[in-house]
Amino acid sequence: MEYFKNSLKSVLGAPEPGNQPTGADTVERLVDRLDSSSLLDDRRDACRALKALSKTYRLEVGAQGMNALRQVLEMDRTDCEIVGLALDTLCNITSPETYDEEVEKYGGNKIGEQFTEIFIKQQDTVGFVISSLEDFDFRVRWPALKLLSNLVINRPKDVQEIILVMPMGISKLMDLLSDSREVIRNDALLLLIQLTKGNANIQKIVAFENAFDRIFDVITQEGGADGGIIVEDCLLLMLNLLKGNVSNQTFFKEGSYIQRLTPLFQLPPDDDSTSVEWKPQKVANVHCMLQVIRALVAPSCSAQFVGLCQRIMHDCGLLQALCDILMASGVPVDVLIETINAVAEVIRGKTSNQEFLANVTAPSTPPKPAIVVLLMCMVNEKQSLQLKCAVLYCFQCFLYKNEVGQMQLVQTLLPQSNETLSLTMGQLLCGGLFSPDPLSNWFSAVALSYALIDNPTQQEQLLRVLLATKIGKPPVTLMQQCVMLLQQGNKPQCKLGLLMLLCRWTAYCPIAVKAFLSIDSSISYLTALLSAHENNEDLMENLIQSMCALLLGICVHFNDNDVSDYTKEQLCNLIEKRVGIERFLDAIGGLARHEVYSRTLKHPQPSAKNSGDLLLDHEFCRLSKALEGTIMESVFKGSGVPSNKDATTTLSSSDSALLSQYKDLIREQDEKIQQLTQTKESLMNDKLLLERQFLELQSEISNLKDQNLVLRAAQTNLNDNKEFLLTNHKDSSTDESIIEHQNIIKQLESRLNEYQIKLQEYESRESHRAQLENMLKEKSEELDQLKKDQEDLLMLLADQESKLVLYKEKLIALGEKVESDESSGEIDTDDQPESSN
């Protein structure tokens, strides 16, 4: 007991003597009575009194009585009443809630959290609480469940680790989901939600304890999507088990649980807005259901697994159900947004699903394609920003690896032989592209660029698009109109959208580059922007300059020299004279230094709190990352400035040898790191497989042990019968009976031998698993060491470059003629043409 008192005093500090509560002495006497009384009734009364005081005098009861309450759980487990009282008292002591009087006395210290820390230091105390769950008596099971919830809320990671190593600990918690008393079942759900947060091992065990079946059973009992908050709790638990857990996702798919989601999304037969009542709880339930779907088909999951899930979702009617919600009237905006996001990821990169969405029509007069209806929302200024972002994401996923869809979009912009009055995707995007609203410009430009990803044919086809201008004037091409808007516009967000479209249009397409270079003042505009505002701190202006540099670099790298005024060499000379190589490289490399670039590159789904925060697109960032190094190399070569590859040729022989040695070392270590990374991934896969086999073998061994006990009992019984027969019966029928029994014994012995062999196999697998884990640990340590060595080598290279700069300065001081490129670390004392820098 002194241990608990001293532990808490060290954390909270003892109250001043003058402020001691009047009940402190009473608490001490009750604890002594509970600790020392030999009569169960007396101890029960003391425990009841402590429970009554445990809220008002929580600090005193916890500090003085925790050890005595723990002993009750250990020694008096057969008496439901006193165990229930002790658990209730401990619940009050460890409650996460902070009472007003405690704030006044102890400055708002989290007393419940501190008591939890003290309580779980002795791990067997948590075991006593979990053992109490086996008691069906409501007075014991419910407070034990509440106490565990307090412990998990206060110290989640510590309690997770304790329960994880406890034999059958999680199984006992899972059994509570089958309790007929709803309050226990519901609190068990809340406990499991807390317990499965951020712990993959617990998530796996819970899933293999038949969690998904039990969750679906509860959802069905509670009324499905129309049910109460218990349905939401079930879905939150399901989401915890699936999100980021590859093993559980595979188990969910192979267990045919995806098919069981479909009925939850189906609307009533009459999907009129009056027939579907979207109560707040239903909105919350459907939102969680959609997140469960997205956990299975998120772009971060492996492409093979996502493809299998997408096919199942199509075949079982889940995609159809989602599209029905998408096109239904009266759907709340937040449900609609999440449904669009879910549909996006269900169709992303899956041809059959993309075709399915292309054939969905809205129930309007006349019927319109669902894609057209969605794009109408995106270019509508009155729609919410979140809805527009969701539509853009859905359109991105619709065109992802969908050459047919990309072609159909571009075809709607080309002249048609038979004119149609229906609104098309291309018309909507062109309307948004030339709208006075800069946000619509940005959305439309980005959406149009998706039709050109990895599709040179459509890049060329888009050059054929003509736009009517003023009456009596000839039409202009779409590219001419985009360049004109770029030059005339003063809205940065519109410029960003147009530059992303032009970069995508010209990349990997020399014909598009030729068309861009042929437009008057296109290049002069880019160089003028790049040479101005060098110290501008405005984020948008910096991004615009970086994107201008990227577009200019694309025109260099993908230039086939068909435009006489702007060949590769001439463009590079122009960059060197008007912008400067250093300035150009700094601008093109500056894009990746922005936080918005890193954030956008990580997440395919566009998102922003404010419209002004939409600056870059994920696919554009991927394009920039792929082209940055290549463009720099092309500009280096075209301008006659040696690149990094040639830097060592002008160094002294000793410096060159040292630098070459460093590079060789780094190259070797890079190869070794790649090998170790592959080995590590292979070992991790083996480990996951062994863990699954381990769980299966545990179950099999448990069954075999039960069979073993039965067989041994049967063998003993047969041996006794054999001795009895040999002693008391000597006739021929008895001999036959003995022979028969001996045969049965031989069969039993054979089965026992089989069991022993299986047990040896299991032990061998366990040994192999331990070896793999040790090997994985060694490889990880070796990988970390190699990374550290590589960082040291890079530091040495940086020192070497500093020395080279120093040598250059000394040469200049000595009157030598020196040309240099600081980015490559080159020092050249030979006579060469004078640099513009």
Residue pairs with C-beta under 8 A, 6 or more apart in sequence:
1 31
1 35
1 64
1 65
1 66
1 67
1 68
3 67
4 62
4 63
4 64
4 66
4 67
4 118
5 63
5 64
7 118
8 59
8 62
8 63
8 114
8 115
8 118
9 63
11 109
11 114
12 59
12 106
12 109
12 111
12 114
13 106
15 59
15 105
15 106
19 105
21 56
21 57
21 60
23 53
23 56
23 57
23 60
24 57
24 60
26 49
26 53
27 50
27 53
27 57
27 60
27 61
27 64
27 65
28 60
28 64
30 46
30 49
30 50
30 53
30 65
31 46
31 50
31 61
31 64
31 65
31 68
33 42
33 43
33 46
34 43
34 46
34 47
34 50
34 65
34 68
34 69
34 72
35 67
35 68
35 71
37 43
37 46
40 76
40 79
40 82
43 72
43 76
43 82
44 79
44 81
44 82
44 85
47 69
47 72
47 82
47 85
47 86
47 89
48 85
50 61
50 65
50 69
50 85
50 89
51 85
51 88
51 89
51 92
53 60
53 61
54 61
54 62
54 88
54 89
54 92
54 93
55 92
55 99
56 101
58 92
58 93
58 95
58 99
58 102
58 111
59 102
59 106
59 111
61 89
61 92
61 93
62 93
62 111
62 115
65 89
66 90
66 93
66 115
66 118
66 119
69 86
69 89
69 90
70 119
70 122
70 125
70 128
72 82
72 83
72 86
73 83
73 86
73 87
73 125
73 128
73 129
73 132
74 124
74 128
76 82
76 83
76 86
77 83
77 128
77 131
77 132
77 135
80 135
80 137
80 139
80 140
81 139
83 132
83 135
83 140
84 137
84 139
84 140
84 143
87 129
87 132
87 140
87 143
87 144
87 146
87 147
88 143
90 119
90 143
90 147
91 143
91 146
91 147
91 150
93 112
93 115
94 112
94 115
94 116
94 119
94 147
94 150
94 151
94 154
95 112
95 150
96 110
96 112
96 113
96 150
96 153
96 154
97 112
98 108
98 110
98 111
98 112
102 108
102 109
102 111
110 154
112 150
112 154
113 154
113 155
116 150
116 151
116 154
116 155
117 154
117 155
117 158
119 125
119 151
120 126
120 151
120 155
120 158
120 159
120 162
123 162
126 148
126 151
126 159
126 162
126 163
126 166
127 166
127 169
129 144
129 147
129 148
129 151
130 144
130 148
130 163
130 166
130 169
130 172
130 173
132 140
132 141
132 144
133 141
133 144
133 145
133 148
133 172
133 173
133 175
133 176
134 172
135 141
135 144
138 181
138 184
141 176
141 179
141 184
142 183
142 184
142 187
145 176
145 184
145 187
145 188
145 191
146 187
148 159
148 173
148 191
149 187
149 190
149 191
149 194
151 159
152 159
152 160
152 191
152 194
152 195
153 194
156 194
156 195
156 197
156 198
157 198
157 199
159 195
160 195
160 199
160 202
163 169
163 170
163 173
163 195
163 202
164 170
164 199
164 201
164 202
164 205
170 195
170 202
170 205
170 206
170 209
171 209
173 188
173 191
173 192
173 195
174 192
174 206
174 209
174 210
174 211
174 214
176 184
176 185
176 188
177 185
177 188
177 189
177 192
177 211
177 214
177 215
177 218
178 185
178 214
179 185
179 188
185 218
186 230
186 233
189 218
189 230
189 233
189 234
189 237
190 233
192 206
192 211
192 237
193 233
193 236
193 237
193 240
195 202
195 206
196 202
196 203
196 206
196 237
196 240
196 241
197 240
200 244
200 245
200 247
203 240
203 241
203 245
203 248
204 245
204 247
204 248
204 691
204 695
205 695
206 241
207 241
207 245
207 247
207 248
207 251
207 252
208 251
208 695
211 237
211 241
212 238
212 241
212 251
212 252
212 255
212 257
215 234
215 235
215 237
215 238
216 257
216 260
218 230
218 231
218 234
219 227
219 231
219 234
219 235
219 264
222 228
222 230
222 231
222 234
223 231
224 231
224 263
224 264
225 231
225 264
225 265
225 282
225 285
225 286
225 289
226 279
226 282
226 285
227 281
227 285
228 281
229 281
229 284
231 281
231 285
232 281
232 284
232 285
232 288
235 285
235 288
235 289
235 291
235 292
236 288
238 292
239 288
239 291
239 292
239 295
241 248
241 252
242 248
242 249
242 252
242 292
242 295
242 296
243 295
244 295
244 300
246 301
246 302
246 305
246 688
247 688
247 691
247 692
249 295
249 296
249 301
249 305
250 305
252 258
252 296
253 296
253 305
253 308
253 309
253 312
258 296
258 309
258 312
258 313
258 316
258 318
259 312
259 316
259 318
261 289
261 292
261 293
261 318
262 316
262 317
262 318
262 321
264 289
265 286
265 289
265 318
265 321
265 322
265 324
265 325
266 321
266 324
267 275
267 276
267 321
267 324
267 325
267 328
268 275
268 276
271 324
271 328
271 329
272 329
273 328
273 329
273 330
274 330
276 328
276 330
276 331
278 330
278 331
278 332
278 335
283 332
283 334
283 335
286 325
286 335
286 338
287 334
287 335
287 338
290 335
290 338
290 339
290 341
290 342
291 338
293 313
293 318
293 322
293 342
293 345
293 346
294 341
294 342
294 345
296 306
296 309
297 306
297 309
297 310
297 313
297 345
297 346
297 348
298 306
298 345
299 306
299 345
299 348
299 604
303 349
306 348
306 349
307 349
307 350
310 346
310 347
310 348
310 350
310 353
311 350
311 352
312 318
313 319
313 346
313 353
314 346
314 350
314 352
314 353
314 356
318 346
319 343
319 346
319 347
319 353
319 356
319 357
320 356
322 339
322 342
322 343
322 346
323 343
323 356
323 357
323 360
323 370
325 331
325 335
325 336
325 339
326 336
326 339
326 340
326 343
326 360
326 370
327 360
327 361
327 362
327 363
327 370
327 373
329 363
331 339
333 384
333 386
333 387
336 387
337 384
337 386
337 387
337 390
338 390
340 374
340 387
340 390
340 391
340 393
340 394
341 390
341 393
341 394
341 605
343 357
343 394
344 390
344 393
344 394
344 396
344 397
344 398
344 605
345 397
346 353
347 353
347 354
347 356
347 357
347 394
347 397
347 398
348 397
348 400
349 397
349 400
349 401
351 401
351 402
351 404
354 398
354 402
354 405
355 404
357 370
357 371
357 398
358 369
358 371
358 398
358 405
358 408
360 369
360 370
361 367
361 368
361 369
361 370
362 368
362 369
362 370
362 373
364 373
366 422
368 422
368 423
371 395
371 398
371 425
372 423
372 424
372 425
372 428
374 391
374 394
374 395
375 391
375 395
375 425
375 428
375 429
375 447
376 423
376 428
377 383
377 387
377 388
377 391
378 388
378 391
378 392
378 395
378 432
378 443
378 444
378 447
379 428
379 429
379 431
379 432
379 435
379 440
379 443
379 444
381 437
381 439
381 440
385 439
385 608
385 610
385 611
385 614
386 607
388 439
388 443
389 605
389 606
389 607
389 608
389 614
392 443
392 446
392 447
392 606
393 604
393 605
393 606
395 447
395 450
396 447
396 450
396 604
396 618
396 619
398 405
399 405
399 406
399 409
399 450
399 451
399 453
400 450
400 453
401 454
403 455
405 451
406 450
406 451
406 452
406 453
406 455
406 458
407 455
407 457
407 458
407 461
408 425
409 425
409 426
409 429
409 448
409 451
410 426
410 451
410 458
410 461
410 462
410 465
411 426
411 461
412 424
412 425
412 426
412 427
413 426
413 427
413 430
413 462
413 465
413 478
414 461
414 464
414 465
415 466
428 444
429 444
429 447
429 448
430 444
430 467
430 478
431 444
432 440
432 441
432 443
432 444
432 447
433 440
433 441
433 444
433 445
433 448
433 482
433 485
434 441
434 481
434 485
435 441
435 444
438 491
438 492
438 493
438 494
439 493
439 611
439 614
441 485
441 491
441 493
441 494
441 497
441 498
442 493
442 494
442 496
442 497
442 614
443 497
444 497
445 482
445 497
445 498
445 500
445 501
446 497
446 500
446 501
446 617
446 620
448 501
449 500
449 501
449 504
449 505
449 617
449 619
449 620
450 619
451 458
451 462
452 458
452 459
452 462
452 504
452 505
453 504
453 619
456 508
456 509
459 505
459 506
459 508
459 509
459 511
459 512
460 509
460 511
460 512
462 478
462 479
462 505
462 512
463 477
463 478
463 479
463 511
463 512
463 515
464 477
465 477
465 478
466 475
466 476
466 477
466 478
467 475
467 476
467 477
467 478
467 481
468 475
469 475
469 476
476 484
477 515
479 502
479 505
479 512
479 515
479 516
479 519
480 519
482 498
482 501
482 502
483 502
483 516
483 519
483 522
483 525
485 494
485 498
486 495
486 498
486 499
486 502
486 525
487 521
487 525
489 495
489 498
492 540
492 541
492 544
493 540
493 611
493 612
493 614
493 615
495 544
496 540
496 543
496 544
496 547
496 615
496 616
499 544
499 547
499 548
499 551
500 547
500 616
500 617
500 620
502 516
502 551
503 547
503 550
503 551
503 554
503 620
503 623
503 624
504 619
504 620
504 623
505 512
505 516
506 512
506 513
506 516
506 551
506 554
506 555
506 558
507 554
507 558
507 623
507 627
508 558
509 558
510 558
510 559
510 560
510 562
513 554
513 555
513 558
513 559
513 560
514 560
514 562
514 563
516 522
516 555
517 523
517 555
517 559
517 563
517 565
517 566
518 563
523 552
523 555
523 566
523 571
523 574
526 548
526 549
526 551
526 552
527 552
527 574
527 575
527 578
527 579
529 544
529 545
529 548
530 545
530 548
530 549
530 552
530 578
530 579
530 583
530 584
530 587
531 578
531 579
531 580
531 583
533 541
533 545
534 583
536 542
536 545
539 594
539 596
539 615
540 615
542 590
542 594
543 591
543 594
543 596
543 615
543 616
545 587
545 590
546 587
546 588
546 590
546 591
546 594
547 591
548 587
549 584
549 587
549 588
550 588
550 591
550 624
550 627
550 628
550 631
552 571
552 575
552 584
553 584
553 588
553 627
553 631
553 632
553 634
553 635
554 627
554 631
555 566
555 571
556 568
556 571
556 572
556 575
556 631
556 634
556 635
556 638
557 627
557 630
557 631
557 634
559 566
559 567
559 568
559 571
561 567
561 568
566 574
568 634
568 638
569 638
571 638
572 635
572 638
572 639
572 640
573 639
575 581
575 584
575 635
575 639
576 639
576 641
576 836
577 836
579 587
580 836
580 837
581 635
581 636
581 639
581 641
581 821
581 837
582 822
582 823
582 837
584 635
585 632
585 635
585 823
588 628
588 631
588 632
589 628
589 632
591 597
591 624
591 628
592 598
592 624
592 625
592 628
596 615
596 616
597 616
597 621
597 624
600 606
600 615
600 616
600 617
600 618
600 621
601 618
601 621
601 622
601 625
603 618
604 618
604 619
605 618
606 614
606 617
606 618
608 614
632 643
633 643
636 642
636 643
637 643
640 833
641 821
641 835
642 649
642 650
642 821
642 824
642 826
643 824
644 823
644 824
644 825
646 824
646 826
647 821
647 824
647 825
647 826
648 656
648 659
648 660
649 656
650 826
650 827
650 828
650 829
650 830
651 659
651 804
651 827
655 800
655 803
655 804
658 800
659 797
659 800
662 793
662 796
662 797
662 800
665 793
666 790
666 793
666 794
669 786
669 789
669 790
669 793
670 790
672 786
673 783
673 786
673 787
673 790
676 779
676 782
676 783
676 786
677 783
679 779
680 776
680 779
680 780
680 783
683 772
683 775
683 776
683 779
684 776
686 772
687 769
687 772
687 773
687 776
690 765
690 768
690 769
690 772
691 769
693 765
694 765
694 766
694 769
697 762
697 765
700 758
701 758
701 759
701 762
704 755
704 758
704 759
707 751
707 755
708 752
708 755
711 748
711 751
711 752
712 752
714 748
715 745
715 748
715 749
718 741
718 744
718 745
718 748
719 745
721 741
722 738
722 741
722 742
722 745
725 734
725 737
725 738
725 741
726 738
800 825
801 825
804 825
804 827
805 822
805 825
807 827
808 818
808 820
808 827
811 818
811 827
811 829
812 818
816 829
817 829
817 831
818 827
818 828
818 829
819 828
819 832
819 834
819 835
820 826
820 827
820 828
